[in-house]
Amino acid sequence: MATVELRFSALPEHVRTARLVAAAVARRAGVDEAVLDEVRLAVGEACSRAVGLHQNGAITAPIHVVLTEEEKQFSIEVGDEAPHAPREGPVGDVVEDPDIEAEEDEMGLAVISGLVDDVEVTAGQSGGRIRMTWPTTPPAVASA
């Protein structure tokens, strides 16, 4: 099992690099060429979402991306360290239009779900993870 780990500052300009790395590693892992655009788009969406969460929460920790090649599948996990709490603030707290933030979050997750068949989203007080998995094709064996 080969693994590539990528950490980057929560800045939008680093999302492009994450997409390029994901596509290169996916190609090497045996993900079908026809699916590589979906890999790029899904990773871009997941990383953009994580960057937005970090920027909105003034979190300085890096975004964490893990790309894993297994026997018959390739997975990418994008992690953030933003606390994912209920959208309502405690009594007396002012929540800056949580409906807009929730709407953007749901839209991003809907885009990812539309691009990837196997998606797992987990979230809690210590952060969230989006794990996306694609099947791989074993390399053709050259005949002698």
Backbone as CSV, one residue per row, in Angstrom:
resi,resn,N_x,N_y,N_z,CA_x,CA_y,CA_z,C_x,C_y,C_z
1,MET,0.847,-1.170,0.000,0.000,0.000,0.000,0.897,1.239,0.000
2,ALA,0.795,2.028,-1.068,1.566,3.257,-1.187,0.717,4.435,-0.725
3,THR,1.344,5.348,0.008,0.635,6.512,0.514,1.432,7.776,0.235
4,VAL,0.726,8.812,-0.186,1.314,10.137,-0.362,0.548,11.068,0.560
5,GLU,1.268,11.855,1.347,0.621,12.818,2.233,1.006,14.223,1.807
6,LEU,0.028,15.102,1.851,0.214,16.486,1.451,-0.407,17.366,2.528
7,ARG,0.328,18.361,2.972,-0.190,19.352,3.922,0.057,20.714,3.303
8,PHE,-0.969,21.566,3.372,-0.786,22.902,2.831,-1.547,23.938,3.640
9,SER,-1.037,25.161,3.606,-1.691,26.272,4.298,-3.071,26.483,3.704
10,ALA,-3.986,26.931,4.525,-5.372,27.122,4.085,-5.499,28.374,3.221
11,LEU,-4.922,28.286,2.026,-4.988,29.368,1.048,-5.515,28.812,-0.267
12,PRO,-6.426,29.531,-0.919,-7.028,29.026,-2.158,-6.012,28.677,-3.243
13,GLU,-4.895,29.382,-3.305,-3.918,29.113,-4.359,-3.254,27.743,-4.241
14,HIS,-3.337,27.112,-3.067,-2.741,25.782,-2.899,-3.668,24.653,-3.358
15,VAL,-4.928,24.966,-3.572,-5.900,23.949,-4.004,-5.505,23.394,-5.369
16,ARG,-5.028,24.236,-6.259,-4.609,23.790,-7.598,-3.493,22.750,-7.493
17,THR,-2.541,22.987,-6.614,-1.449,22.030,-6.425,-1.987,20.695,-5.930
18,ALA,-2.922,20.732,-4.997,-3.520,19.492,-4.482,-4.216,18.731,-5.602
19,ARG,-4.923,19.446,-6.492,-5.596,18.789,-7.627,-4.581,18.123,-8.544
20,LEU,-3.496,18.821,-8.846,-2.476,18.263,-9.740,-1.808,17.032,-9.141
21,VAL,-1.484,17.103,-7.867,-0.869,15.956,-7.184,-1.843,14.777,-7.174
22,ALA,-3.101,15.039,-6.862,-4.107,13.970,-6.811,-4.242,13.280,-8.164
23,ALA,-4.295,14.053,-9.234,-4.433,13.463,-10.572,-3.210,12.628,-10.934
24,ALA,-2.027,13.116,-10.612,-0.803,12.374,-10.929,-0.727,11.060,-10.156
25,VAL,-1.053,11.112,-8.872,-0.990,9.897,-8.045,-2.101,8.922,-8.454
26,ALA,-3.274,9.443,-8.781,-4.383,8.584,-9.219,-4.016,7.864,-10.522
27,ARG,-3.418,8.589,-11.445,-2.997,7.975,-12.715,-2.003,6.851,-12.452
28,ARG,-1.030,7.118,-11.601,-0.010,6.117,-11.277,-0.625,4.906,-10.565
29,ALA,-1.676,5.135,-9.780,-2.329,4.058,-9.032,-3.195,3.164,-9.920
30,GLY,-3.523,3.645,-11.133,-4.326,2.832,-12.038,-5.777,3.256,-12.157
31,VAL,-6.089,4.469,-11.710,-7.446,4.979,-11.894,-7.644,5.230,-13.383
32,ASP,-8.785,4.846,-13.907,-9.084,4.973,-15.332,-8.930,6.427,-15.786
33,GLU,-8.319,6.604,-16.946,-8.083,7.947,-17.505,-9.373,8.757,-17.613
34,ALA,-10.468,8.090,-17.934,-11.754,8.782,-18.106,-12.274,9.367,-16.790
35,VAL,-11.747,8.909,-15.669,-12.226,9.340,-14.357,-11.322,10.424,-13.749
36,LEU,-10.160,10.658,-14.340,-9.200,11.582,-13.739,-9.744,13.004,-13.583
37,ASP,-10.561,13.455,-14.524,-11.157,14.792,-14.376,-12.071,14.845,-13.148
38,GLU,-12.799,13.764,-12.910,-13.664,13.713,-11.733,-12.839,13.721,-10.454
39,VAL,-11.691,13.031,-10.477,-10.796,13.031,-9.319,-10.330,14.461,-9.049
40,ARG,-9.873,15.145,-10.098,-9.397,16.529,-9.947,-10.490,17.443,-9.385
41,LEU,-11.683,17.337,-9.967,-12.784,18.198,-9.522,-13.192,17.912,-8.080
42,ALA,-13.294,16.630,-7.733,-13.708,16.257,-6.375,-12.676,16.705,-5.346
43,VAL,-11.408,16.513,-5.650,-10.356,16.935,-4.721,-10.347,18.459,-4.603
44,GLY,-10.519,19.126,-5.728,-10.578,20.588,-5.695,-11.724,21.081,-4.830
45,GLU,-12.868,20.463,-4.958,-14.036,20.858,-4.174,-13.813,20.578,-2.686
46,ALA,-13.278,19.405,-2.365,-13.040,19.052,-0.961,-11.993,19.970,-0.330
47,CYS,-10.938,20.265,-1.082,-9.890,21.144,-0.553,-10.389,22.581,-0.425
48,SER,-11.171,23.048,-1.393,-11.728,24.402,-1.314,-12.643,24.531,-0.104
49,ARG,-13.418,23.501,0.147,-14.309,23.489,1.312,-13.494,23.567,2.590
50,ALA,-12.432,22.767,2.682,-11.580,22.771,3.875,-10.905,24.132,4.062
51,VAL,-10.417,24.718,2.975,-9.789,26.040,3.042,-10.798,27.065,3.556
52,GLY,-12.017,27.029,3.045,-13.054,27.960,3.486,-13.373,27.807,4.960
53,LEU,-13.467,26.568,5.420,-13.741,26.324,6.836,-12.624,26.870,7.720
54,HIS,-11.380,26.666,7.291,-10.240,27.158,8.063,-10.205,28.687,8.071
55,GLN,-10.445,29.284,6.917,-10.411,30.743,6.848,-11.549,31.364,7.653
56,ASN,-12.743,30.797,7.555,-13.885,31.326,8.316,-13.682,31.192,9.824
57,GLY,-12.988,30.142,10.236,-12.762,29.913,11.663,-11.429,30.445,12.159
58,ALA,-10.670,31.137,11.290,-9.349,31.670,11.645,-8.438,30.569,12.195
59,ILE,-8.470,29.411,11.542,-7.659,28.265,11.958,-6.360,28.288,11.156
60,THR,-5.230,28.215,11.843,-3.932,28.304,11.172,-3.345,26.936,10.829
61,ALA,-3.942,25.870,11.317,-3.444,24.524,11.022,-3.567,24.243,9.528
62,PRO,-2.683,23.402,8.993,-2.755,23.098,7.561,-3.890,22.137,7.216
63,ILE,-4.252,22.155,5.948,-5.184,21.174,5.395,-4.360,19.905,5.169
64,HIS,-4.935,18.754,5.434,-4.221,17.485,5.329,-4.882,16.619,4.260
65,VAL,-4.094,16.185,3.277,-4.602,15.327,2.206,-3.771,14.046,2.197
66,VAL,-4.447,12.906,2.233,-3.775,11.605,2.195,-4.288,10.853,0.975
67,LEU,-3.365,10.458,0.100,-3.702,9.719,-1.114,-3.151,8.306,-0.947
68,THR,-4.018,7.312,-1.002,-3.620,5.944,-0.700,-3.957,5.007,-1.850
69,GLU,-2.945,4.290,-2.300,-3.104,3.279,-3.348,-3.167,1.915,-2.669
70,GLU,-4.296,1.244,-2.850,-4.446,-0.099,-2.305,-4.556,-1.080,-3.466
71,GLU,-4.799,-2.345,-3.157,-4.779,-3.367,-4.197,-5.766,-3.110,-5.329
72,LYS,-7.010,-2.813,-5.022,-8.021,-2.634,-6.067,-8.729,-1.288,-5.993
73,GLN,-8.176,-0.373,-5.192,-8.816,0.929,-5.077,-7.801,2.012,-4.747
74,PHE,-8.213,3.220,-5.011,-7.414,4.405,-4.725,-8.301,5.338,-3.922
75,SER,-7.782,5.844,-2.806,-8.608,6.733,-1.988,-7.865,8.020,-1.671
76,ILE,-8.657,9.060,-1.490,-8.130,10.368,-1.105,-8.951,10.833,0.084
77,GLU,-8.249,11.243,1.121,-8.908,11.765,2.310,-8.451,13.207,2.515
78,VAL,-9.400,14.110,2.570,-9.113,15.521,2.807,-9.609,15.854,4.205
79,GLY,-8.700,16.350,5.045,-9.056,16.642,6.422,-8.897,18.108,6.768
80,ASP,-9.810,18.575,7.583,-9.721,19.936,8.105,-9.737,19.854,9.624
81,GLU,-9.379,20.945,10.270,-9.385,20.970,11.732,-10.408,21.951,12.277
82,ALA,-11.377,22.285,11.444,-12.445,23.195,11.870,-13.463,22.423,12.697
83,PRO,-13.854,22.957,13.839,-14.878,22.267,14.627,-16.211,22.291,13.885
84,HIS,-16.820,21.144,13.771,-18.106,21.014,13.082,-19.175,20.834,14.154
85,ALA,-19.699,21.947,14.598,-20.711,21.946,15.648,-22.059,22.268,15.026
86,PRO,-23.121,22.100,15.763,-24.417,22.529,15.249,-24.345,23.991,14.834
87,ARG,-25.131,24.346,13.847,-25.087,25.689,13.264,-25.584,26.782,14.207
88,GLU,-26.308,26.416,15.246,-26.854,27.424,16.154,-25.847,27.714,17.253
89,GLY,-25.642,28.988,17.533,-24.719,29.383,18.586,-25.405,29.324,19.940
90,PRO,-24.614,29.361,21.006,-25.190,29.383,22.350,-26.055,30.622,22.536
91,VAL,-26.911,30.586,23.505,-27.815,31.717,23.773,-26.971,32.979,23.954
92,GLY,-27.356,34.031,23.237,-26.652,35.296,23.352,-25.550,35.474,22.321
93,ASP,-25.077,34.399,21.701,-24.041,34.517,20.672,-24.669,34.938,19.360
94,VAL,-23.934,35.712,18.620,-24.383,36.121,17.291,-23.716,35.192,16.291
95,VAL,-24.502,34.509,15.503,-23.977,33.631,14.469,-24.153,34.346,13.143
96,GLU,-23.033,34.595,12.447,-23.089,35.325,11.179,-23.751,34.473,10.108
97,ASP,-24.997,34.717,9.870,-25.817,34.052,8.865,-25.427,32.584,8.648
98,PRO,-25.733,31.718,9.589,-25.369,30.314,9.475,-26.036,29.627,8.289
99,ASP,-27.172,30.162,7.822,-27.862,29.532,6.699,-27.022,29.589,5.430
100,ILE,-26.345,30.708,5.207,-25.499,30.838,4.012,-24.332,29.869,4.098
101,GLU,-23.684,29.803,5.259,-22.554,28.903,5.441,-22.986,27.444,5.276
102,ALA,-24.111,27.083,5.857,-24.622,25.713,5.761,-24.981,25.382,4.319
103,GLU,-25.558,26.339,3.623,-25.941,26.141,2.227,-24.715,25.889,1.353
104,GLU,-23.660,26.685,1.542,-22.421,26.507,0.774,-21.800,25.148,1.068
105,ASP,-21.806,24.755,2.337,-21.249,23.480,2.748,-22.016,22.327,2.100
106,GLU,-23.333,22.386,2.147,-24.161,21.338,1.550,-23.959,21.267,0.041
107,MET,-23.819,22.421,-0.608,-23.606,22.449,-2.053,-22.283,21.777,-2.410
108,GLY,-21.241,22.080,-1.660,-19.937,21.458,-1.909,-19.988,19.953,-1.743
109,LEU,-20.651,19.490,-0.694,-20.773,18.052,-0.473,-21.625,17.396,-1.552
110,ALA,-22.643,18.105,-2.046,-23.484,17.569,-3.123,-22.674,17.421,-4.410
111,VAL,-21.813,18.382,-4.695,-20.960,18.296,-5.888,-20.031,17.093,-5.779
112,ILE,-19.414,16.926,-4.615,-18.505,15.785,-4.414,-19.265,14.475,-4.566
113,SER,-20.436,14.371,-3.973,-21.244,13.146,-4.066,-21.653,12.852,-5.502
114,GLY,-21.842,13.892,-6.290,-22.181,13.707,-7.698,-21.006,13.232,-8.529
115,LEU,-19.801,13.514,-8.078,-18.592,13.138,-8.821,-18.031,11.784,-8.408
116,VAL,-18.261,11.398,-7.161,-17.640,10.195,-6.601,-18.718,9.260,-6.075
117,ASP,-18.656,8.003,-6.479,-19.648,7.023,-6.031,-19.460,6.631,-4.562
118,ASP,-18.203,6.537,-4.133,-17.912,6.072,-2.784,-17.327,7.229,-1.962
119,VAL,-18.191,7.906,-1.203,-17.786,9.057,-0.390,-18.200,8.821,1.044
120,GLU,-17.299,9.148,1.964,-17.595,9.046,3.393,-17.224,10.379,4.035
121,VAL,-18.168,10.997,4.700,-17.940,12.284,5.356,-18.095,12.094,6.855
122,THR,-17.081,12.512,7.608,-17.160,12.477,9.060,-16.816,13.870,9.580
123,ALA,-17.444,14.270,10.655,-17.193,15.591,11.224,-17.446,15.568,12.717
124,GLY,-16.656,16.359,13.418,-16.818,16.463,14.864,-16.158,17.726,15.376
125,GLN,-16.010,17.807,16.674,-15.415,18.998,17.292,-13.953,19.198,16.908
126,SER,-13.245,18.118,16.591,-11.817,18.246,16.276,-11.550,18.370,14.779
127,GLY,-12.582,18.410,13.966,-12.389,18.577,12.529,-13.230,17.607,11.727
128,GLY,-13.034,17.663,10.428,-13.805,16.810,9.537,-12.930,16.123,8.514
129,ARG,-13.448,15.072,7.916,-12.734,14.301,6.898,-13.702,13.944,5.787
130,ILE,-13.224,14.054,4.572,-13.957,13.562,3.410,-13.071,12.515,2.772
131,ARG,-13.563,11.290,2.729,-12.805,10.187,2.126,-13.520,9.777,0.846
132,MET,-12.778,9.814,-0.272,-13.320,9.474,-1.586,-12.521,8.295,-2.138
133,THR,-13.217,7.331,-2.722,-12.553,6.124,-3.212,-12.974,5.822,-4.640
134,TRP,-11.996,5.412,-5.457,-12.225,5.018,-6.841,-11.606,3.649,-7.085
135,PRO,-12.212,2.850,-7.959,-11.609,1.558,-8.291,-10.380,1.771,-9.182
136,THR,-9.465,0.831,-9.121,-8.289,0.882,-9.988,-8.266,-0.329,-10.900
137,THR,-7.577,-0.165,-11.993,-7.396,-1.244,-12.947,-5.976,-1.767,-12.790
138,PRO,-5.814,-3.062,-12.586,-4.455,-3.576,-12.455,-3.689,-3.360,-13.746
139,PRO,-2.396,-3.088,-13.650,-1.613,-2.897,-14.868,-1.603,-4.158,-15.719
140,ALA,-1.626,-3.945,-17.033,-1.613,-5.079,-17.961,-0.271,-5.780,-17.874
141,VAL,-0.305,-7.101,-17.874,0.915,-7.889,-17.823,1.404,-8.090,-19.249
142,ALA,2.634,-7.711,-19.495,3.197,-7.859,-20.835,3.460,-9.330,-21.119
143,SER,3.021,-9.776,-22.285,3.245,-11.175,-22.642,4.571,-11.313,-23.383
144,ALA,5.223,-12.425,-23.175,6.545,-12.636,-23.784,6.451,-13.321,-25.109
